[in-house]
């Protein structure tokens, strides 16, 4: 039952994050990088939810992201439907491997996973667009935007954790159990 509540909370959070991140401005100090909330929220869920429930959350998150960024140019879809689903399933499987650490109070593992996952997600999107457009144009601005977004996700990861922690009683059992070893 609690895993279902965690799944519903994750799905609602991803939906709200997709809407909210469209309104967030670019950070000019990071050459136009933006805070991408969806991989950050999914990373927290992947570390907190049991594996089968995380896979359902990955499917939902990937599907919503694919539908949000569906772009057809000249009758050709640039980012294939299902690409984000595969990414979030792989990313979630890796993040779920850190679940034992996360359950035992090592919440800081969320920080590097959120940063790396956000940057990897943006690189996958860039790769899909480049393959469809038949050319890679890799410049300093792109690097700043990909790595800057990962850095922003890493900075906001403790804030997200602090916001979610009070609701830990509603989420799956063992979520946010703090033990010092």
N, C-alpha and C positions, 0 to 999 in steps of 0.2 A: 504494500500500500504506500509506504513512504517513498519507495523508488518511483512509483507512479507520480507522486506529488513532485518529486525532483525532476522528472521528465517534463511534466506540464510547466513547471517553473522555468526550466531551461528553454522550452519552446516559446513560452511567452517572452522571456528575456531576449531571445534571438530575434523575435519579431519586432519588439520595441527597439532593440539595438539597430536593426536594419533601417528603421525609420529615423531614429535619432542621429545616426552617424551621417546621414545625408545633410543634416542641418549644421553639423560641426564645421567650423572654419578650418582652413589649412594653416599650418604653423609655418610662417615665413622664415623663421630662424632655421628651420630644417628644410629649406628649399621647397616648400609646398607639401610636406608630408602631412598626412591626416591620421587622426586616431581612428583605427578600425576596430570597432567594438565586438563584432561577431566572433572572430577567432579567440578573443580574450574571454568572452562569456562561455564559449564552448570548451575552452581549455579548463576552466574551473569546473564545469560540469563533467568533463571527461575524467578529471582527477577525483571527483566526488561520487559519481554514480557507478553502480556495478556494470560489468562489461556488456551484458546483453542490452541493458537499458541505454548505455552510452552509444551502442550501435544504432538504436532507434533515433536517439538525439542527433547523431551524425547524419543519418539519412535526412531527417527533417531540416537540419541546418544547411546541409548541402543543397537540398532541393530549393529551399527559400533563396539561398544565395544565387543559385543558377537562374531562378526565375527573376530575381531582382536585377541581375546584370545581363539578362538575355538581350542581345543586340544583333539585329539582322542588317547586314550591309550587302546590297546587291544580290539579295536572295540567298545569302550564305550566313549561317549563324557563326559568330566569331568565337564565342566561348561555348563549347559543347555542353548540352544538358547532361548532367551526370558527372562532369569533371570535378565539381566541388564536392559532390557526394563521396567520390573515391578519395579525394584529398582529406576530407574530414574523418572518414573511416580510418585511414592510415594514421593521421595525426592523433585522433582519439585513442587508437590502440597504443601508440607510443606514450601519450599522456596518461593513459590508464595504468601503464606500467609503473608510474610514480605514485599510484594510489596508496600503497602501503605506507610510504613516507608521509604522504598528505594526511592520512588518517591518524598518524601518530604525532601530529603537531608540526611537522616540517612543511608548513604552508609556503615557505619561501621558495620551494621548488616550482611554484606557480609562476614566479617572475621570469626565469629564463625560458620556460616552456611557452609562456605567452608571447614573449618577444620573438623567439625563433619561429613559432607557429604563425604569427602574423606576417613576418617577413617571407616565410615559405609560401603562405597563401598568396601573397601579392606576386611572388615570383612565378607561381604556377599560372596565375591569370596572365601575367606578362608573356609567359612561354606560349600559352594557348593563342593569345592575340598575335604574337609574332609568327607562329606556325601558320595561322590562317592568312596572314598578310604576306607571308613568304619573305620575311626579312627581319633580322634582329638589329635593332638600333639601341645599343647599350651605351648610355652616357652617364655623366656625373649626376645629373638631375634625377635620373631613374634610380641610381644607387642611393642617393639621399632620400628619395621618397620611400623606397622599400625598407631600407635600414632605419630611417627616421620613424616610420610607422611602427616598426618592431620595437624601437626604443620607447616610443610613447606608450605602447601596450605594456611594456615591462614596468614603466613608471606608474601606470594606472592599475596594475594588477593588485598591489596591496590595498588600494582604495576599494576596488571591487570586493576583495576578500573581506575587508572591514564592513562593507555594506551587507554582505550576505551572511556573515557569521552569526548575527542575532537570530536569523531564521533557521539555524542549524537543527533545531528541534523538530522542524517540519520536514526536513530532508531525510534522505536515507540514514538508517541506523549506522553509527560509526562516523558519520559526516562530522568533520571538525572536532574529533576527539583529540584532546591535547594530552600527551604523555611525554614526560621528559625521561630520556634514556641516558 
